[in-house]
Amino acid sequence: MRNNYLTLLVTGSLLASSAYGATNTACDNQLMASLRACERIVGSLHPDKPGQMRVLASDGSAFTAGQVQWMNSQLRLIAKACAGNNAADASRRLAEVRQLLNEHHHEA
């Protein structure tokens, strides 16, 4: 139950930081659209415990709990970079997250 609360808290802060970043941003519309797409997939990942071996995303992709934690932190940093007028850093981090998502993408 505690992990569910923590996941809700992290997801809420991601959405709040993204909303803030969308209004005060140096990032272009394409980067923001890509960020929102990544947030949808990463937001669907809910590890039950830190050492969980496999966490499934809404699209069927499988990740480790560590990868989920890394992607969540990267999305927070991307939103922060956009809000801080650092589109280059945001773009670089987003490319890394997208690469991991693409490597684990599950074809339906």
N, C-alpha and C positions, 0 to 999 in steps of 0.2 A: 504494500500500500504506500509505503514511504517513497519507493522508486517511482510509482505512478504520480505522486505529488510533485516530485522533483522533475519528472519529465514534463508535466504540465507547466511548472514554473519556467523551465528552460524554453519550452515552446512559446509560452506567453512573452518571455523577454525577447525571443527572436522576432516574433511578430511585431512587438512594440519597437524594437530597434530598427526593423525593416521599414515600418511606417514612418519613423523619424527620418531614416535615411532617404526615403522616397521624397520627402518634402524639402530636405536640406541636403542636396546631393550634387556631387560633381560627376557622378556616374551617369552614363547615357541610358536611354530607354531600353536599348538592347541588353545591356549588362543587367539592368534591374529586372527585366523580364526573365533572363536566364537565372538570376538569383532567386526569383519567386518560384521558378520551376524546380530548382534544387531544394528549396525550402519545403516544397510539397512532399517530395520524396523523403528527405531527411526527417521531416516532421512526422512521417508515418512510422518511423523506426522507434520502437519502445523496448529497450533491453530490460529484462526483469531483474538482472543482477550484473554487476560490473564484469565478471569473468565469463559471461554467457558466450558460448562458442558461435551461435548463429542467431541473427536477428533478421526477420523478414520485413522488407519494405512493401508498400502498397502495390508495387508493380511486380512483386515476386522476387526481387533481387535479395541476395543474402549477404550480410555483413557481420563482422564481429562487433561486440559491444565497444571495444576500443576504437574501431573505425567510426562507429556512430558518435562516440564522444569527440573524436577528432573533427569530424565533419560539423558537428554542432558548434564547436569552438571556432572553426574557420568561418562559418556563416555569421557568427557574432562579430568577428574581426572584419569581415567584408562589409557588413552594415556600418561598422564604426569607421572604416576607411572611406566609404562613400560619404558619410556625414562629415568627415574631416577633410574633404576635398582631395583624397588620395586615390583617384580612380585607377592608377597604375597598380598599386598594391592590391586593391579590390579585385581587379581583373586577373592578376596573377594567382591569387588565392582561389578565386572562383574556378579558374582553369584546372587547378589541382583537385578541387572537389569534384568537378564534372568528370575529370579523368577517372577518379575512383568509382564514381557512379556508373560510368560507361563500361569500366572493366568488369563490374558486377551485374550489369543489366541482364535481366532475365527475359528472354523472348517468350511471349505468350503463345 
